[in-house]
Structure formats: C-alpha cells, structure tokens
Amino acid sequence: MDPQSGPPQSDVLIGQTVGNYLVTQKLGEGGMGSVYLAEHPTIGKKVALKVLHPEFASNPEVADRFFTEAKAVNAIGHPNIVDIVDYGMIQAPGGRDRMVYFIMEFLAGVTLSQVIRAEAPLTPERALTIALQVADALAASHKNGIVHRDLKPDNIILITRGRERDFVKLLDFGIAKLTGTDGMSSHKTKTGLVLGTPAYMSPEQCEGKPNVDHRTDVYALGIVLYEMLTGRVPFIGEGYGEILVQHLTQRPVEPSRYRMMSPHVEQVVMKALEKRPEMRYPTMDEFMRAMSDPVGFVEAHGGIAGFAQRQLMPSSAPLPAMRLTPPPTGIGPSIPTPMPGIMSPVPGTLSPVPTTLGAATGQIAPAGRSKAGFVIGGFLVVAAAAAGVFLVLHGKDKTAPADNGSGTASGSGSGSGENVVTMGSGSSGSAGSEVAIKQPPPPPPATPDAAVAVTPPPEPTNVTVTVTSDPPGAEIFVDGVDVGKQTNASLTLPIHGNPQLRLKLKGYDEFVFKPLQLDKDTTEPLAKLKKTAIAGHGPHPTPPGNGSGSGGKGSGGHGGNDTGLMNPDNM
C-alpha cells in the first residue's frame, strides 16, 4: 500500500477533508472503489481512505455490502486484520453524488502478490509462517460468524513490525458473508450470484451455491499456500469460465511437480484443495495444526498413503509451535518458531541466548563471575594455613622426621588411593610439626574400553551436485522441471534420490545425464553440447514445430498463463 510514484493525479478529493483527515494522494483504484492516502493535519497520523465509486454508492445493496466490511472487521478485532477507525457518507465535493467511505490504518508494506511475483517460490518455512498468520486471522473471523470469501494475495499485506518481518495484515472483507444469528445475520446474496476472484474460488463458490461456509476460506488459503510454494496457481485458463470449470472438475497438479518439497507439506496443501468441503480441514484451527507440524499431523492421520482419504474431525488440542523437521541430534533443545500473535517476547522477559557450545559444555559463564573462584580458593588456603599453625602450637599433631626447612610435601597413602599433603614448620636441624590434609583421589585414567558418550552428527538430508557444460549458460532441468539455474552451477538435491538431469541451450541438442545416485556431494562430468544440425546442412535436420523452446507454444513463453510458469502437461 505504498503511495504511487510521481505527482498526485487530478482528483476532486485531493485536498478535501474527510472526517478529520486531509486527502493528500491517490493510492490505487479497484473495480468498486478507490483508495487514498489521508493525513491528520495536526498530529500527522496517516490513514487510508477507501471510497466507493459513485455509480455503486447510489445502489443501496452495494453500499450496504461496503459497510458490511467495516462491521465485519470491527466485530473480529484481530491484530492480523486491518483496523477500520471510521466510516460514513458525505456529499461529494462539486457534485450531487453522495460519497460512501471508510477510514482504515495505513500500511507501509507490500502485497503478498508482489512478493510472489518477485521471490517465488518461497521457502516452505516462510510460506507456512505467512499462511499461519492468515489462518489465525480467518479463524477469529469464523468464530465471529464471518466468512471472507475473497481471500487472495492482493488482500494480504506484509509489513515489518519492529523486528518482525512478514507480519500479516488481512484486507478487503467487502464481500464477506455474515453468518451469525444476531443483528448482523447476513447481507443479501442472491442464489446463483458468483462473487470472488476466479483463481482462488472454491468449487461451491463457482457453482453459486447460497450455503457457502467457512470451508471456502480453507480452500482459498490452500490456493494461496500452493502459489507461495510453487510460484503459480493450480488452475489457469483463457477466460473466467474456463477457470471455474477446472475448480469444479480437475484435480490440482501436485506441487512437487514444480519444485522439490517434503511429501508431508504437499499433503497438507492438497488436503485444503479437496473438491468436497467435508474432505477439507473442518476448521481453520485444524488447518493451522497441520501447517504447524506437517510431519506429525499427516502421520497421525493416516500417513502419506491414507491422509487424502481421511475425513478429519475438529480437535480441541492446543496449537503446537511450527516445526517442519526435528532438531538435529546433540545440538540441544530447540527453540520453536512462535505462532502468530506471540511473535514477540512478553514484555519484561528476556529470551535465552543460545551458544554454540551450550549443549556440549554448558553455557559459558559471564566474565563477572570469574573472580569468585579465586576468592574462594584464597580463603581456603588461608583457612588451611591457620589450622596448621593452631595444631602446631598445641602439640596435637604427629611429629615427622627432621626437616631441613619448612615446606610442603605430597604423597600417596598406602592402599588408600588418597593424596596427603603435609604442612610443616621448623628450622634446619630441628623437628617440625606437620598436619596431614586428605584430598580426594584423582579420577582414574580413561581406558580404551570405557564408554564415551559421543553424539553422532546429524544425518545429512541434502547433497550438492555441480553441473558444468561447454559452452556454459545451458538451462538446468531436474526431472523435467526448470530449476531456474544455468550452467555452470551447483544444485542442492535430496540425498539418496535418483533425479534425471537435462541441459537445454538454444542452438544445441538437449543433453541428458545418466541417472544420478545421490549419496554424497558430487561434480558431474563436463557436458559437451553439440550444435543442432540445420536443415540442409547435416544428417539430422530439425523440422519446425511448436516445441518447448522459447519460440514455440510450450513452456518457454507465457501464452495464456497469467503466472508465467510452465504447465506440467506440456513438459
């Protein structure tokens, strides 16, 4: 929601005062309204002003839906939902039209759709952290009887709050359905009216059913999570109707066909995209439990083989901290990633500071404590000397043979295994008095047969494969999927896998490596690419066609794909 660059556009609202705020700039415009930046003239607080287009403001039903958003947001009151502070109707400046508006907090961040376009695919950890916050906001919405029904990356703002990155703010409850039984029972939605954004609509929304419930938000969040992990939505098409038909009839392509990922994470995503609502997660809380611990949740509900067929039931178990993989053995207790809403430490408390050697040798003591040992040691030496002098003066000690001077000596008692330190005093030729102080025996020397507790290093999960070619610059494909890298480059692949590597370079024949056996880091032999024979100049002319290269209709071009990524059916 950053202001548009350049000088402010000519607009009748610019320079006007709405409520207590001066409108300074236009931020954006949608199908039903516009958003402006406004500022309090005295304290300088910035807000976003959302105004309904005049042609819709005159429609009571549309205006009522507009105010439904303000009511819905205020009824929820969640930190991950944008805060609306005021709304109302005024006469538009310089005209006879009325202006319907509400004022909400200004968010200096970026939309999730912008992040996906710039950085996708996101790491599973980051994608799940964002999705968990969205799910937490929607769970609170559902508990207030409100279904969003238009969840998409454009309605998810990511901001930086203090030291927290990717803090979620959920927007646009403009077509939210109020399902409660109180005074806000529901807005007037006609049977057969399709509301939403096609790429993120549930099958029941596509059919225009009137009984759409909270599970339509589960489906939409599954689409958003799928897009974060793969960089594309599961269903694309030339037109509105084509996408709706795919939602109703086609199973989504598994995310692992676009990128390598944990099968448990994939199962968590695919469960949200079930066509039948009863086969999805029954509540948003249950979806959060699955995203928080994909491995544990899937294994507890039928495993990889049976999870998709299992109909889940709501659970009252507490939500666990997010955990994708168990911590490596021997590194010490792990600190789980906090859940949304508890991302910051509680005021007045300090988080522990882990050290590299914490589990092996204990936390390193602060420098301020180092003097205590010297003080205690000095005190013990003085006390021992005083005791020796006292015993000498009272003649209660055993007399040792004459010594040539005062001093100390140590020896081992016969068979006792104890060290004895004698402290004596006297001059040359005189007998000195001594006091024997027993010390504990030294620890026995380690024997080769003694058991030593050694924590084995964690089992590696990935290996690095270096791929080179002559000439360099060839695109690298793993199991038919473009990994986005060109030779010469290194890839991180799961250990013990058996992937198929291919190299493609314009003007050269496709190069196929032998299947890899990944059990350690390796460098593949140099791939020497052969130039493609030109028709009439070689034994193997290449006929023209619509292949997968950049000039055909295959994966090299965008075509009708609004995400610019490959369709796996054309690989």
MIROSE-762834 format. One line per field, with one value per residue (C-alpha): x negated, z negated, y negated; residue in three letters. Coordinates in nm, 3 decimals. Each point is the difference from the previous one (the first is absolute). Layout:
BEGIN
u	[X,...]
w	[Z,...]
v	[Y,...]
r	[ALA,...]
//
This chain:
BEGIN
u	[0.000,-0.284,0.097,-0.029,-0.312,0.019,0.213,0.352,0.269,0.276,0.288,0.283,-0.077,-0.366,-0.023,0.344,0.060,0.188,0.074,-0.306,-0.244,-0.134,-0.011,-0.349,-0.050,0.168,-0.145,0.192,0.328,0.204,0.319,0.226,-0.194,-0.317,-0.249,-0.162,-0.272,0.125,-0.175,0.112,-0.101,-0.095,-0.167,-0.111,0.152,0.039,0.306,0.143,0.333,0.209,0.274,0.272,0.039,0.300,0.185,-0.006,0.059,0.348,0.086,0.129,-0.092,-0.358,-0.037,0.131,-0.260,-0.268,0.098,0.013,-0.378,-0.040,0.242,-0.171,-0.348,0.111,0.183,-0.318,-0.263,-0.311,-0.359,-0.046,0.309,-0.014,0.157,0.291,0.040,0.291,0.258,0.292,0.164,-0.050,0.089,-0.267,-0.182,0.117,0.287,0.331,-0.126,-0.043,-0.334,-0.010,-0.332,-0.184,-0.339,-0.250,-0.358,-0.266,-0.233,-0.350,-0.066,0.034,0.271,-0.065,0.062,-0.297,-0.219,0.107,-0.076,-0.344,-0.115,0.208,-0.032,-0.031,-0.164,0.247,-0.092,0.081,0.312,0.142,-0.081,0.197,0.285,0.021,0.059,0.269,0.161,-0.006,0.182,0.255,0.055,0.093,0.224,0.180,0.054,0.183,0.219,-0.175,-0.126,-0.242,0.077,-0.254,-0.336,-0.288,-0.360,0.115,0.196,-0.298,-0.244,-0.343,-0.152,-0.301,0.109,-0.296,-0.238,0.272,-0.015,0.300,0.258,0.337,0.286,0.315,0.215,0.322,0.293,0.214,0.193,-0.023,0.305,0.132,0.132,0.089,0.352,-0.017,0.081,-0.269,0.141,-0.104,-0.011,0.226,-0.176,0.221,-0.012,-0.206,-0.202,-0.373,-0.218,-0.377,-0.316,0.005,-0.350,0.073,0.369,0.120,0.209,0.313,-0.062,-0.043,0.343,0.156,0.135,0.165,-0.130,-0.369,-0.161,-0.341,-0.150,-0.006,-0.269,-0.190,-0.003,-0.109,-0.283,-0.109,-0.023,-0.204,-0.237,-0.033,-0.091,-0.260,-0.168,0.004,0.027,0.328,0.364,0.122,0.260,-0.055,0.201,0.083,0.323,0.209,0.214,-0.293,-0.153,0.331,0.042,-0.346,0.083,0.307,-0.145,-0.381,-0.239,-0.287,-0.346,-0.215,-0.232,-0.297,0.025,-0.108,-0.259,-0.143,0.167,0.089,0.281,0.160,0.015,0.149,0.269,0.089,0.052,0.194,0.238,0.118,0.075,0.249,0.306,0.242,0.007,0.040,-0.334,-0.191,-0.109,0.318,-0.119,-0.273,-0.150,-0.044,-0.172,-0.232,-0.087,-0.093,-0.216,-0.167,-0.125,0.045,-0.189,0.167,0.350,-0.009,-0.149,0.263,0.281,-0.075,-0.350,-0.096,0.206,0.322,0.010,0.189,0.278,0.037,0.293,-0.129,0.196,-0.036,-0.246,-0.032,-0.371,-0.223,-0.175,-0.366,-0.292,-0.098,-0.240,-0.094,-0.277,-0.130,-0.306,-0.339,-0.106,-0.247,0.044,0.209,0.364,0.154,0.176,0.326,0.114,0.268,0.355,0.165,0.112,-0.290,-0.288,-0.155,-0.125,0.232,-0.085,-0.228,-0.155,-0.321,-0.051,-0.289,-0.311,-0.118,-0.371,-0.172,-0.143,0.303,0.101,-0.352,-0.167,0.274,0.055,-0.321,-0.002,0.000,-0.329,0.133,0.011,-0.365,-0.131,0.214,-0.215,-0.318,0.157,0.129,-0.332,-0.197,0.232,-0.050,-0.380,0.000,0.233,-0.218,-0.315,0.171,0.108,-0.356,-0.145,0.262,-0.081,-0.375,0.034,0.208,-0.223,0.286,-0.155,-0.204,-0.373,-0.174,-0.376,-0.229,0.020,-0.252,0.258,0.362,0.204,0.263,-0.019,0.254,0.017,0.242,0.129,-0.061,0.293,0.234,-0.013,0.004,-0.246,-0.146,-0.145,-0.223,-0.054,-0.289,-0.220,-0.346,-0.361,-0.296,-0.078,0.323,0.307,0.298,0.365,0.220,0.373,0.137,0.282,0.169,0.102,0.242,-0.165,-0.054,0.240,-0.115,-0.163,0.223,-0.032,0.050,0.305,0.172,0.326,-0.015,0.330,-0.049,0.296,-0.006,0.019,0.341,0.080,-0.042,0.321,-0.135,-0.301,-0.156,-0.029,-0.217,0.103,-0.230,0.030,-0.196,0.114,0.147,0.336,0.223,0.328,0.010,0.306,0.049,0.258,0.139,0.032,-0.201,-0.184,-0.073,-0.377,-0.249,-0.331,-0.244,0.188,0.045,0.332,0.121,0.189,0.145,-0.242,0.058,0.212,-0.023,0.079,-0.033,-0.204,0.039,-0.168,0.162,-0.176,0.133,-0.181,-0.121,0.143,0.153,-0.252,0.122,-0.216,0.004,0.230,-0.177,-0.063,-0.005,-0.181,-0.263,-0.098,-0.107,-0.106,0.145,-0.234,-0.020,0.294,-0.122,0.298,0.038,0.135,0.338,-0.024,0.158,0.234,-0.194,-0.340,-0.005,0.130,0.263,0.203,0.233,0.353,0.185,0.263,0.150,-0.239,-0.097,-0.258,0.034,0.139,0.282,0.314,-0.151,-0.138,-0.240,0.269,0.273,0.290,0.325,-0.170,0.040,-0.277,-0.265,-0.085,0.008,0.303,-0.120,0.219,-0.218,-0.332]
w	[0.000,0.082,0.166,0.377,0.131,0.185,-0.053,-0.141,0.258,0.061,-0.219,-0.166,-0.333,-0.012,-0.247,-0.151,-0.366,-0.074,-0.367,-0.177,0.276,0.298,0.323,0.148,0.264,0.190,-0.080,0.236,0.163,0.026,0.164,-0.276,-0.156,-0.045,-0.284,-0.103,-0.242,-0.259,-0.289,-0.324,0.036,-0.367,-0.116,0.342,-0.030,0.341,0.090,0.309,0.126,0.197,0.212,0.195,0.365,0.051,0.227,-0.281,-0.285,0.137,-0.020,-0.353,0.017,0.108,-0.257,-0.265,0.102,-0.025,-0.358,-0.069,0.033,-0.272,-0.228,0.066,-0.079,-0.320,-0.113,0.032,-0.157,0.087,0.025,0.343,0.142,0.115,-0.249,0.121,-0.209,0.163,0.278,0.130,0.290,0.109,0.302,0.266,0.059,0.307,0.082,-0.099,-0.060,-0.348,-0.106,-0.202,-0.179,-0.291,-0.153,-0.090,-0.120,0.259,0.059,0.129,0.145,0.309,0.114,-0.005,0.375,0.044,-0.212,0.200,0.331,-0.121,-0.217,0.061,-0.063,-0.369,-0.246,-0.179,-0.335,0.121,0.190,-0.298,-0.240,0.219,0.049,-0.375,-0.069,0.269,-0.143,-0.351,0.123,0.191,-0.298,-0.209,0.284,0.018,-0.376,0.043,0.270,0.289,0.317,0.210,0.341,0.194,-0.140,0.245,-0.012,0.097,-0.327,-0.216,-0.096,-0.143,-0.225,-0.228,-0.359,-0.229,0.064,0.143,0.372,0.207,-0.256,0.167,0.036,0.162,0.206,0.197,-0.170,0.259,0.103,-0.341,-0.099,-0.352,-0.112,-0.362,-0.143,-0.162,0.156,0.268,0.132,0.365,0.289,0.296,0.231,0.272,0.085,0.315,-0.043,0.034,-0.222,-0.036,0.210,0.239,-0.073,-0.375,-0.005,-0.152,0.207,-0.197,0.076,0.369,-0.004,-0.161,-0.294,-0.276,-0.288,0.032,-0.343,-0.164,0.195,0.313,-0.178,-0.073,0.375,0.089,-0.256,0.149,0.341,-0.149,-0.173,0.323,0.186,-0.259,0.020,0.381,0.139,0.183,-0.070,0.068,0.261,0.286,0.313,0.281,-0.154,-0.315,0.081,0.085,-0.344,-0.176,0.185,-0.109,-0.365,0.036,0.195,-0.007,-0.270,-0.059,0.121,-0.297,-0.110,0.010,0.380,-0.002,-0.278,-0.244,-0.339,-0.297,0.081,-0.333,0.088,0.337,-0.166,-0.233,0.302,0.208,-0.289,0.003,0.373,-0.018,0.221,-0.270,-0.299,-0.248,0.113,-0.072,-0.343,-0.206,-0.162,0.056,-0.336,0.136,0.308,-0.233,-0.189,0.329,0.115,-0.340,0.006,0.348,-0.077,-0.333,0.118,0.319,-0.174,-0.274,0.259,0.230,0.124,0.354,0.151,-0.195,-0.086,0.312,-0.059,-0.371,-0.099,-0.280,-0.309,-0.203,-0.288,-0.321,-0.038,-0.051,0.303,0.007,0.097,0.366,0.068,0.345,-0.095,-0.334,-0.140,0.070,-0.268,-0.255,0.070,-0.309,-0.052,0.294,-0.026,0.196,0.237,-0.183,0.131,0.144,-0.274,-0.230,0.228,-0.249,-0.351,-0.286,-0.134,-0.300,0.098,0.180,0.244,-0.067,0.208,0.138,0.052,0.243,-0.280,-0.225,0.017,-0.008,-0.279,-0.154,0.040,-0.024,-0.331,0.025,-0.066,-0.322,-0.171,0.064,-0.317,-0.234,0.046,-0.092,-0.311,-0.122,0.075,-0.188,-0.296,-0.019,0.015,-0.284,-0.206,0.051,-0.101,-0.312,-0.096,0.043,-0.221,-0.266,-0.012,-0.013,-0.296,-0.199,0.069,0.109,0.328,0.089,0.009,0.327,0.048,-0.009,0.299,0.134,0.026,0.014,0.301,0.132,0.142,0.154,0.011,0.044,-0.298,0.014,0.170,-0.077,0.335,-0.175,0.032,-0.326,-0.019,-0.298,-0.117,-0.244,-0.156,-0.155,0.056,0.115,-0.248,-0.194,0.016,0.160,-0.070,0.288,0.064,0.249,0.229,0.204,0.357,0.217,0.235,0.360,0.254,0.151,0.342,0.294,0.137,0.361,-0.101,-0.186,0.158,0.131,0.063,0.342,0.175,0.366,0.252,0.156,0.306,0.312,0.193,0.310,0.229,0.234,0.369,0.223,0.366,0.270,0.377,0.304,0.098,-0.332,-0.040,0.056,-0.194,-0.258,-0.029,-0.285,0.074,0.276,-0.221,0.070,-0.325,0.111,0.021,0.288,0.031,-0.152,-0.331,-0.316,-0.100,-0.342,0.037,-0.252,-0.093,0.126,0.286,0.362,0.201,0.374,0.109,0.339,0.157,0.263,0.193,0.308,0.311,-0.165,-0.042,-0.335,-0.226,-0.233,-0.291,-0.121,-0.306,-0.312,-0.315,-0.270,-0.312,-0.028,0.149,0.359,0.317,0.322,0.299,0.236,0.241,0.351,0.192,0.371,0.235,0.150,0.364,0.238,0.272,0.320,-0.174,-0.204,-0.026,-0.257,0.097,-0.260,0.132,-0.110,-0.269,-0.322,-0.246,-0.349,0.112,-0.040,0.351,-0.015,-0.199,-0.276,-0.337,0.132,0.046,-0.220,0.235,-0.191,-0.329,-0.223,-0.229,0.271,-0.117,0.169,0.044,-0.098,0.268,0.267,-0.139]
v	[0.000,-0.237,-0.330,-0.014,-0.167,-0.328,-0.309,0.040,0.063,-0.253,0.108,-0.190,0.166,-0.108,-0.289,0.068,0.083,0.321,0.049,-0.140,0.088,-0.196,0.204,-0.035,0.270,0.281,0.342,0.224,0.087,0.319,0.112,-0.130,-0.286,-0.202,-0.029,-0.328,-0.104,-0.246,-0.169,-0.161,-0.368,-0.039,0.321,0.123,0.348,0.167,0.205,0.167,-0.130,0.250,-0.160,0.181,-0.103,-0.234,0.245,0.257,-0.244,-0.069,0.371,0.074,0.369,-0.069,-0.278,0.236,0.257,-0.269,-0.077,0.372,0.003,-0.264,0.186,0.332,-0.129,-0.174,0.313,0.210,-0.227,0.204,-0.134,0.164,-0.178,-0.362,-0.239,-0.219,-0.315,-0.185,0.020,-0.202,-0.186,-0.360,-0.211,0.026,-0.333,-0.192,0.234,0.146,0.353,0.135,0.148,0.321,0.054,0.154,-0.080,0.271,0.017,-0.077,0.296,-0.074,0.343,0.217,0.236,0.372,0.004,-0.237,0.228,0.306,-0.170,-0.111,0.290,0.315,0.280,-0.084,0.234,0.230,-0.158,-0.351,0.104,0.188,-0.285,-0.242,0.249,0.065,-0.368,-0.019,0.313,-0.147,-0.312,0.205,0.231,-0.304,-0.119,0.334,0.007,-0.330,0.153,-0.179,0.170,-0.207,0.159,-0.209,0.111,-0.056,-0.131,-0.351,-0.013,0.105,-0.277,0.083,-0.264,-0.027,-0.054,-0.069,0.289,0.220,0.058,0.115,-0.108,0.062,-0.245,0.139,-0.238,-0.024,0.163,-0.180,0.313,0.167,0.199,-0.049,0.337,-0.078,-0.001,-0.342,-0.335,0.050,0.327,-0.032,-0.239,0.060,0.245,0.140,0.369,0.050,-0.323,0.076,-0.218,0.022,0.024,0.302,0.134,0.024,0.099,0.326,0.243,-0.093,-0.367,0.082,0.164,-0.307,0.200,-0.205,0.215,-0.088,0.038,-0.045,0.291,-0.217,-0.207,0.323,0.072,-0.355,0.008,0.334,-0.171,-0.286,0.245,0.200,-0.320,-0.104,0.341,0.040,-0.354,0.071,0.075,0.355,-0.099,-0.243,-0.065,-0.237,-0.120,-0.021,0.302,0.226,-0.053,0.065,0.331,0.112,-0.077,0.220,0.293,0.020,0.113,-0.244,0.100,0.104,-0.283,0.239,0.001,-0.363,0.016,0.251,-0.005,0.215,0.247,-0.088,-0.371,0.094,0.211,-0.289,-0.228,0.251,0.076,-0.362,0.026,0.288,-0.053,0.116,-0.237,0.285,0.148,-0.321,-0.115,-0.035,-0.324,-0.255,0.104,0.352,-0.141,-0.191,0.320,0.167,-0.294,-0.028,0.359,0.154,0.321,0.069,-0.092,0.206,0.304,-0.021,0.001,0.290,-0.082,-0.093,0.282,-0.052,-0.371,-0.109,0.254,-0.079,-0.223,-0.218,-0.096,-0.321,0.026,-0.196,0.072,-0.306,-0.138,0.112,-0.221,0.015,0.287,0.129,0.244,0.131,-0.180,0.164,0.248,-0.130,-0.371,-0.061,-0.093,-0.178,-0.334,0.036,-0.270,-0.200,0.005,-0.312,-0.234,0.101,-0.090,-0.243,0.082,-0.087,-0.347,0.017,0.335,0.088,0.282,0.242,-0.059,0.335,0.062,0.230,0.214,-0.025,0.365,0.144,-0.197,-0.210,-0.371,-0.202,-0.188,-0.379,-0.174,-0.154,0.340,0.093,-0.173,0.207,0.312,-0.185,-0.150,0.337,0.170,-0.264,0.028,0.378,-0.034,-0.252,0.219,0.306,-0.191,-0.132,0.350,0.128,-0.274,0.069,0.372,-0.065,-0.235,0.246,0.298,0.222,0.103,0.301,-0.081,0.058,0.065,-0.301,-0.222,-0.241,-0.276,-0.079,0.103,0.233,0.348,0.229,0.376,0.288,0.191,0.370,0.168,-0.285,-0.167,-0.340,-0.286,-0.132,-0.350,-0.073,-0.355,-0.050,-0.266,0.002,-0.092,0.196,0.279,-0.026,0.214,-0.164,0.065,0.105,0.030,0.248,-0.119,0.266,-0.079,0.199,0.250,-0.107,0.142,0.330,-0.029,0.071,0.349,0.098,0.206,-0.283,-0.107,-0.352,-0.178,-0.150,-0.151,0.100,-0.285,-0.055,0.206,-0.217,-0.055,-0.172,0.025,-0.254,0.088,-0.221,-0.008,-0.141,-0.020,-0.111,-0.255,-0.122,-0.176,0.306,0.015,0.280,0.226,0.249,0.269,-0.221,-0.311,-0.316,-0.076,-0.358,0.044,0.011,0.176,-0.018,0.031,0.206,0.157,0.113,0.329,0.249,0.275,0.356,-0.134,0.111,-0.315,-0.045,-0.304,-0.164,-0.303,-0.220,-0.275,-0.175,0.118,0.321,0.348,0.083,0.174,0.276,0.121,0.355,0.046,-0.125,0.201,-0.265,0.119,-0.275,-0.335,0.051,-0.181,0.135,0.042,-0.295,0.012,-0.081,-0.133,0.071,-0.263,0.074,0.104,-0.254,0.125,0.065,-0.014,0.317,0.352,-0.086,-0.305,-0.138,-0.053,-0.312,0.049,-0.117,0.156,-0.109,-0.255,-0.373,-0.048,0.256,0.035,0.208,-0.093,-0.264,-0.266,-0.135,0.061,-0.013,0.086,-0.304,0.124,0.044,0.355,0.337,0.217,0.349,0.159,-0.163,0.119]
r	[MET,ASP,PRO,GLN,SER,GLY,PRO,PRO,GLN,SER,ASP,VAL,LEU,ILE,GLY,GLN,THR,VAL,GLY,ASN,TYR,LEU,VAL,THR,GLN,LYS,LEU,GLY,GLU,GLY,GLY,MET,GLY,SER,VAL,TYR,LEU,ALA,GLU,HIS,PRO,THR,ILE,GLY,LYS,LYS,VAL,ALA,LEU,LYS,VAL,LEU,HIS,PRO,GLU,PHE,ALA,SER,ASN,PRO,GLU,VAL,ALA,ASP,ARG,PHE,PHE,THR,GLU,ALA,LYS,ALA,VAL,ASN,ALA,ILE,GLY,HIS,PRO,ASN,ILE,VAL,ASP,ILE,VAL,ASP,TYR,GLY,MET,ILE,GLN,ALA,PRO,GLY,GLY,ARG,ASP,ARG,MET,VAL,TYR,PHE,ILE,MET,GLU,PHE,LEU,ALA,GLY,VAL,THR,LEU,SER,GLN,VAL,ILE,ARG,ALA,GLU,ALA,PRO,LEU,THR,PRO,GLU,ARG,ALA,LEU,THR,ILE,ALA,LEU,GLN,VAL,ALA,ASP,ALA,LEU,ALA,ALA,SER,HIS,LYS,ASN,GLY,ILE,VAL,HIS,ARG,ASP,LEU,LYS,PRO,ASP,ASN,ILE,ILE,LEU,ILE,THR,ARG,GLY,ARG,GLU,ARG,ASP,PHE,VAL,LYS,LEU,LEU,ASP,PHE,GLY,ILE,ALA,LYS,LEU,THR,GLY,THR,ASP,GLY,MET,SER,SER,HIS,LYS,THR,LYS,THR,GLY,LEU,VAL,LEU,GLY,THR,PRO,ALA,TYR,MET,SER,PRO,GLU,GLN,CYS,GLU,GLY,LYS,PRO,ASN,VAL,ASP,HIS,ARG,THR,ASP,VAL,TYR,ALA,LEU,GLY,ILE,VAL,LEU,TYR,GLU,MET,LEU,THR,GLY,ARG,VAL,PRO,PHE,ILE,GLY,GLU,GLY,TYR,GLY,GLU,ILE,LEU,VAL,GLN,HIS,LEU,THR,GLN,ARG,PRO,VAL,GLU,PRO,SER,ARG,TYR,ARG,MET,MET,SER,PRO,HIS,VAL,GLU,GLN,VAL,VAL,MET,LYS,ALA,LEU,GLU,LYS,ARG,PRO,GLU,MET,ARG,TYR,PRO,THR,MET,ASP,GLU,PHE,MET,ARG,ALA,MET,SER,ASP,PRO,VAL,GLY,PHE,VAL,GLU,ALA,HIS,GLY,GLY,ILE,ALA,GLY,PHE,ALA,GLN,ARG,GLN,LEU,MET,PRO,SER,SER,ALA,PRO,LEU,PRO,ALA,MET,ARG,LEU,THR,PRO,PRO,PRO,THR,GLY,ILE,GLY,PRO,SER,ILE,PRO,THR,PRO,MET,PRO,GLY,ILE,MET,SER,PRO,VAL,PRO,GLY,THR,LEU,SER,PRO,VAL,PRO,THR,THR,LEU,GLY,ALA,ALA,THR,GLY,GLN,ILE,ALA,PRO,ALA,GLY,ARG,SER,LYS,ALA,GLY,PHE,VAL,ILE,GLY,GLY,PHE,LEU,VAL,VAL,ALA,ALA,ALA,ALA,ALA,GLY,VAL,PHE,LEU,VAL,LEU,HIS,GLY,LYS,ASP,LYS,THR,ALA,PRO,ALA,ASP,ASN,GLY,SER,GLY,THR,ALA,SER,GLY,SER,GLY,SER,GLY,SER,GLY,GLU,ASN,VAL,VAL,THR,MET,GLY,SER,GLY,SER,SER,GLY,SER,ALA,GLY,SER,GLU,VAL,ALA,ILE,LYS,GLN,PRO,PRO,PRO,PRO,PRO,PRO,ALA,THR,PRO,ASP,ALA,ALA,VAL,ALA,VAL,THR,PRO,PRO,PRO,GLU,PRO,THR,ASN,VAL,THR,VAL,THR,VAL,THR,SER,ASP,PRO,PRO,GLY,ALA,GLU,ILE,PHE,VAL,ASP,GLY,VAL,ASP,VAL,GLY,LYS,GLN,THR,ASN,ALA,SER,LEU,THR,LEU,PRO,ILE,HIS,GLY,ASN,PRO,GLN,LEU,ARG,LEU,LYS,LEU,LYS,GLY,TYR,ASP,GLU,PHE,VAL,PHE,LYS,PRO,LEU,GLN,LEU,ASP,LYS,ASP,THR,THR,GLU,PRO,LEU,ALA,LYS,LEU,LYS,LYS,THR,ALA,ILE,ALA,GLY,HIS,GLY,PRO,HIS,PRO,THR,PRO,PRO,GLY,ASN,GLY,SER,GLY,SER,GLY,GLY,LYS,GLY,SER,GLY,GLY,HIS,GLY,GLY,ASN,ASP,THR,GLY,LEU,MET,ASN,PRO,ASP,ASN,MET]
//
